[in-house]
Amino acid sequence: MNTSHTSIVDVVISTYRRGTAIDATIASLRQSTLPDFTLWVLDQSEDDHTEACVRSHAAADSRVRYLRRPVRGISATRNAGAALGNAPYILFTNDDCVLDPNWIAGLVDELRHEQVWLAFGAVYPGSPSTNDDELVLGTCHGIRRVFRHNRFNLAFGHGHNMGARREAFERLGGFDELIGAGAPLGSWEERDLGYRALKAGGWIVFTPHAIAYHHHRQNWQGVRRSYRAYGIGAGAVAGKYLRCGDFGGLVLLGEWLFSQGLRQIVSGIFKWRRRDKVLLGFDQLYYPFVGLSKSWSYPINRASYRYIEQVTDPSQRGATP
């Protein structure tokens, strides 16, 4: 359902069991130096704690919109949130991030260029570490970089700080809804979208001027769970591409096994000297093949390079089987 808006930016947040912790995310967005946006918060929680928090912001700021979405799957929910608006730019962040006041402007400045389909920003830990056994995943920073032509260079950033030109996002069909947190085929959704964009001729930009602070710290057990999901997703995406006749899937699979498997094992032994880091690498030599095997259980759309989700109830799109 599209509604009439005058904003130039739609910001989409998919949230699940965040409770009042999402307050900091929304409060930071409301301080944006580019005020012409609509924030869509799609809540997948079973309880009402997040709803109460978001509705308090919505009562004070007409730019904040709340919707309950009773299914799990970040990609399906992000697609649904993007479809609610009609602004030319769509930005995505997570419910555990705090955004710099220039975050929206930084991404939009890049997306104004027609050839730039996707833009990613810098991600820093949200608080200093007080425990060596806790990590913040998905951090990235550095100088501005432009990704084009080479669809195998997917080091452009992370999904909790990204944006898209609406016309390009819709041309690509959005996120693959069977990939991503809460979906059955693991997590690799932003890389998959980037691969498809680069293959179609679009450009991707990483900008250091759009900053998010990620506040989700994980112990090593949590890190391994997250990496397992990405390992499964890497294999599922590689399998999808191979089934579409794109042997680039083999390139991506091989690169993942080397960089996230073998290299992490070596790093864990000689640099980190941690058993956890070594086990992380061994996981990445196994779980991509789990994802590759799972790939054949789902039909694909060869034209769009996306899995086809088979459900009888449209309200359950994105739910984990």
PLY file of the C-alpha trace (Angstrom):
ply
format ascii 1.0
element vertex 321
property float x
property float y
property float z
element edge 320
property int vertex1
property int vertex2
end_header
0.00 0.00 0.00
1.44 3.36 -1.01
0.47 6.50 0.85
0.91 10.10 -0.21
4.04 11.78 1.19
6.03 14.86 0.34
9.25 13.63 1.96
12.26 12.86 -0.21
13.48 10.02 2.00
11.83 6.93 3.44
13.75 5.42 6.37
12.86 1.82 7.18
13.59 0.01 10.44
12.65 -3.62 10.99
12.54 -4.35 14.72
12.06 -7.44 16.84
11.90 -7.57 20.64
13.93 -4.39 21.00
11.65 -2.84 23.60
12.59 0.67 24.70
16.15 0.25 23.36
14.88 1.51 19.99
14.24 4.88 21.65
17.85 5.97 21.07
17.65 5.05 17.38
14.49 7.06 16.74
15.65 9.98 18.88
18.85 10.24 16.84
16.93 10.19 13.56
14.68 13.00 14.74
17.81 15.16 15.09
18.69 14.75 11.42
20.09 17.78 9.61
17.98 16.72 6.63
14.49 16.81 8.16
12.44 15.88 5.08
11.96 12.17 5.77
9.37 9.62 6.85
10.40 6.90 9.28
8.63 3.56 8.95
9.06 1.24 11.94
7.81 -2.28 11.26
7.56 -4.28 14.46
7.72 -8.07 14.47
7.60 -8.43 18.27
5.05 -10.53 20.12
4.84 -8.06 23.04
3.84 -4.39 23.11
6.96 -2.79 24.62
8.42 -1.59 21.32
5.04 -0.35 20.14
4.59 1.83 23.20
8.04 3.37 22.71
7.58 4.08 18.99
4.07 5.44 19.39
5.34 7.96 21.94
7.66 9.31 19.24
4.89 9.17 16.63
2.64 11.26 18.87
5.31 13.94 19.07
6.57 13.75 15.48
4.34 13.15 12.45
7.34 11.82 10.49
7.37 8.65 12.62
5.03 5.84 11.53
4.48 2.54 13.34
3.16 -0.71 11.88
2.87 -4.14 13.46
4.09 -6.89 11.13
3.42 -10.32 12.66
6.06 -12.26 10.74
9.79 -12.67 11.07
12.32 -11.91 8.40
14.24 -8.67 8.04
14.32 -8.76 4.24
10.56 -9.26 3.87
9.90 -6.55 6.42
12.30 -4.12 4.78
10.66 -4.71 1.42
7.26 -4.13 2.98
8.46 -0.93 4.62
9.97 0.37 1.39
6.67 -0.27 -0.41
4.75 1.88 2.09
6.38 5.08 0.89
7.13 6.68 -2.45
10.16 8.86 -1.73
12.96 8.67 -4.33
15.47 7.47 -1.70
15.08 4.59 0.76
17.42 4.25 3.74
17.78 1.26 6.04
19.19 0.97 9.53
18.79 -1.34 12.52
17.07 -0.90 15.85
20.37 -1.11 17.73
22.06 1.79 15.95
22.38 5.47 16.79
22.68 7.71 13.74
24.82 10.79 13.32
22.77 13.94 12.55
24.29 13.98 9.03
23.50 10.30 8.37
20.54 10.87 6.06
22.21 13.73 4.20
25.43 11.74 3.76
23.70 8.83 2.04
21.33 11.00 0.00
24.21 13.11 -1.31
25.59 9.96 -2.94
22.26 8.60 -4.13
21.42 11.82 -5.98
23.77 10.63 -8.73
21.74 8.55 -11.16
24.42 5.90 -11.68
24.67 5.24 -7.92
22.12 2.57 -7.05
23.21 1.78 -3.49
25.14 3.69 -0.83
26.67 2.47 2.43
28.06 4.41 5.35
30.61 4.04 8.14
29.80 1.95 11.20
31.57 2.39 14.53
31.11 0.61 17.86
28.55 2.45 19.90
30.42 2.23 23.18
33.97 1.42 24.27
34.71 -2.20 25.06
34.92 -3.17 28.71
35.13 -6.90 28.03
37.59 -8.59 25.69
35.08 -11.40 25.22
32.48 -9.09 23.66
32.63 -7.81 20.09
30.67 -5.45 17.85
30.24 -6.99 14.41
29.82 -5.14 11.15
32.05 -2.15 11.80
33.56 -0.39 8.77
35.18 2.93 7.98
37.74 4.50 5.66
37.82 6.79 2.67
35.08 7.18 0.07
35.08 4.29 -2.39
33.14 3.62 -5.60
32.30 0.05 -6.61
31.46 -0.58 -10.25
31.88 -3.22 -12.96
33.44 -5.84 -10.62
30.52 -7.75 -9.11
32.86 -9.80 -6.92
34.07 -6.83 -4.87
31.42 -6.81 -2.16
33.37 -5.01 0.57
31.14 -1.96 0.40
29.62 -1.96 3.89
26.86 -3.40 6.02
23.10 -3.53 5.95
22.56 -1.52 9.12
23.81 1.59 7.31
22.67 1.63 3.73
20.43 3.35 1.22
19.06 2.86 -2.28
17.57 4.85 -5.12
13.96 3.71 -5.20
13.92 3.15 -8.96
16.99 0.90 -8.71
15.68 -0.93 -5.64
12.41 -1.70 -7.40
14.21 -2.72 -10.60
16.23 -5.25 -8.59
13.11 -6.55 -6.86
14.34 -5.48 -3.43
15.92 -7.85 -0.96
15.65 -11.59 -1.49
13.12 -12.48 1.21
14.49 -15.96 1.88
17.85 -14.46 2.90
18.40 -12.34 6.00
17.85 -12.53 9.74
14.73 -14.58 10.48
14.66 -16.16 7.01
15.48 -19.83 6.31
18.60 -19.31 4.18
20.87 -17.38 6.48
22.18 -13.82 6.29
23.79 -12.32 3.18
21.03 -10.01 2.06
22.97 -6.76 1.56
25.79 -8.50 -0.31
23.27 -10.30 -2.50
21.53 -7.02 -3.32
24.91 -5.43 -4.06
25.98 -8.29 -6.31
22.79 -8.01 -8.32
23.19 -4.22 -8.57
26.77 -4.45 -9.82
25.87 -7.20 -12.27
23.08 -5.00 -13.67
25.47 -2.08 -14.19
24.72 0.02 -11.12
27.32 1.69 -8.95
27.71 1.35 -5.19
29.36 4.00 -3.03
30.80 3.76 0.46
30.83 7.16 2.15
32.54 7.97 5.46
30.17 10.93 5.91
27.11 8.83 6.80
27.89 7.44 10.25
26.05 4.90 12.38
27.06 3.74 15.84
26.26 0.06 16.39
25.41 -0.80 20.01
24.95 -4.55 19.74
27.79 -6.31 21.55
28.04 -10.10 21.34
30.03 -12.66 23.24
31.93 -15.27 21.26
28.99 -17.66 21.34
26.80 -14.97 19.80
29.49 -14.13 17.25
29.62 -17.76 16.15
25.83 -17.84 15.74
25.94 -14.70 13.60
28.78 -16.02 11.47
27.03 -19.36 11.00
24.05 -17.46 9.58
26.35 -15.62 7.19
28.08 -18.85 6.24
24.74 -20.47 5.41
23.72 -17.36 3.50
26.96 -17.31 1.50
26.35 -20.88 0.40
22.67 -20.28 -0.36
23.49 -17.23 -2.47
26.27 -19.09 -4.32
23.82 -21.91 -5.03
21.20 -19.46 -6.27
23.61 -17.86 -8.71
24.82 -21.23 -10.00
21.23 -22.32 -10.58
20.71 -19.09 -12.54
23.63 -20.05 -14.79
26.04 -17.58 -13.19
29.29 -19.35 -12.33
30.27 -16.32 -10.31
28.66 -18.27 -7.50
31.71 -20.52 -7.45
34.00 -17.49 -7.22
32.08 -16.12 -4.24
31.98 -19.49 -2.52
35.71 -20.00 -2.96
36.51 -16.50 -1.74
34.33 -17.00 1.35
35.91 -20.34 2.23
39.35 -18.74 1.97
38.76 -15.36 3.63
36.26 -16.38 6.30
37.41 -19.96 6.76
41.09 -20.62 6.19
42.27 -17.09 6.93
40.35 -16.94 10.20
41.84 -20.24 11.31
45.37 -18.98 10.63
44.59 -15.65 12.30
43.12 -17.42 15.31
46.25 -19.53 15.76
49.02 -17.01 15.13
47.49 -13.56 15.82
44.55 -13.89 18.16
45.72 -17.12 19.81
42.12 -17.87 20.66
40.31 -21.14 20.31
37.06 -19.21 19.59
38.59 -17.55 16.54
39.85 -20.86 15.20
36.43 -22.48 15.66
34.89 -19.51 13.86
37.04 -20.34 10.85
36.18 -24.03 10.92
32.48 -23.08 11.01
33.00 -21.18 7.76
34.44 -24.24 6.08
31.26 -26.15 6.91
28.19 -23.91 7.00
28.46 -22.55 3.43
27.90 -26.10 2.24
24.83 -26.30 4.48
23.49 -23.24 2.68
24.47 -24.64 -0.70
22.53 -27.80 0.06
19.51 -25.86 1.29
19.46 -23.81 -1.90
18.06 -26.70 -3.90
14.99 -26.90 -1.65
13.58 -23.59 -2.92
12.52 -22.51 -6.42
14.22 -19.51 -8.00
13.34 -16.76 -10.41
16.20 -16.87 -12.91
15.34 -13.45 -14.34
15.50 -11.59 -11.02
18.12 -13.78 -9.30
15.79 -14.20 -6.33
14.32 -17.14 -4.51
10.58 -17.66 -4.81
8.85 -18.00 -1.47
5.91 -20.39 -1.60
3.26 -19.45 0.95
-0.51 -19.68 0.83
-1.19 -16.84 3.29
0.22 -13.49 2.07
0.38 -12.21 5.67
3.01 -14.86 6.35
5.49 -13.76 3.71
8.95 -13.79 5.17
8.12 -16.17 8.02
10.62 -18.87 8.79
9.21 -22.28 7.81
0 1
1 2
2 3
3 4
4 5
5 6
6 7
7 8
8 9
9 10
10 11
11 12
12 13
13 14
14 15
15 16
16 17
17 18
18 19
19 20
20 21
21 22
22 23
23 24
24 25
25 26
26 27
27 28
28 29
29 30
30 31
31 32
32 33
33 34
34 35
35 36
36 37
37 38
38 39
39 40
40 41
41 42
42 43
43 44
44 45
45 46
46 47
47 48
48 49
49 50
50 51
51 52
52 53
53 54
54 55
55 56
56 57
57 58
58 59
59 60
60 61
61 62
62 63
63 64
64 65
65 66
66 67
67 68
68 69
69 70
70 71
71 72
72 73
73 74
74 75
75 76
76 77
77 78
78 79
79 80
80 81
81 82
82 83
83 84
84 85
85 86
86 87
87 88
88 89
89 90
90 91
91 92
92 93
93 94
94 95
95 96
96 97
97 98
98 99
99 100
100 101
101 102
102 103
103 104
104 105
105 106
106 107
107 108
108 109
109 110
110 111
111 112
112 113
113 114
114 115
115 116
116 117
117 118
118 119
119 120
120 121
121 122
122 123
123 124
124 125
125 126
126 127
127 128
128 129
129 130
130 131
131 132
132 133
133 134
134 135
135 136
136 137
137 138
138 139
139 140
140 141
141 142
142 143
143 144
144 145
145 146
146 147
147 148
148 149
149 150
150 151
151 152
152 153
153 154
154 155
155 156
156 157
157 158
158 159
159 160
160 161
161 162
162 163
163 164
164 165
165 166
166 167
167 168
168 169
169 170
170 171
171 172
172 173
173 174
174 175
175 176
176 177
177 178
178 179
179 180
180 181
181 182
182 183
183 184
184 185
185 186
186 187
187 188
188 189
189 190
190 191
191 192
192 193
193 194
194 195
195 196
196 197
197 198
198 199
199 200
200 201
201 202
202 203
203 204
204 205
205 206
206 207
207 208
208 209
209 210
210 211
211 212
212 213
213 214
214 215
215 216
216 217
217 218
218 219
219 220
220 221
221 222
222 223
223 224
224 225
225 226
226 227
227 228
228 229
229 230
230 231
231 232
232 233
233 234
234 235
235 236
236 237
237 238
238 239
239 240
240 241
241 242
242 243
243 244
244 245
245 246
246 247
247 248
248 249
249 250
250 251
251 252
252 253
253 254
254 255
255 256
256 257
257 258
258 259
259 260
260 261
261 262
262 263
263 264
264 265
265 266
266 267
267 268
268 269
269 270
270 271
271 272
272 273
273 274
274 275
275 276
276 277
277 278
278 279
279 280
280 281
281 282
282 283
283 284
284 285
285 286
286 287
287 288
288 289
289 290
290 291
291 292
292 293
293 294
294 295
295 296
296 297
297 298
298 299
299 300
300 301
301 302
302 303
303 304
304 305
305 306
306 307
307 308
308 309
309 310
310 311
311 312
312 313
313 314
314 315
315 316
316 317
317 318
318 319
319 320
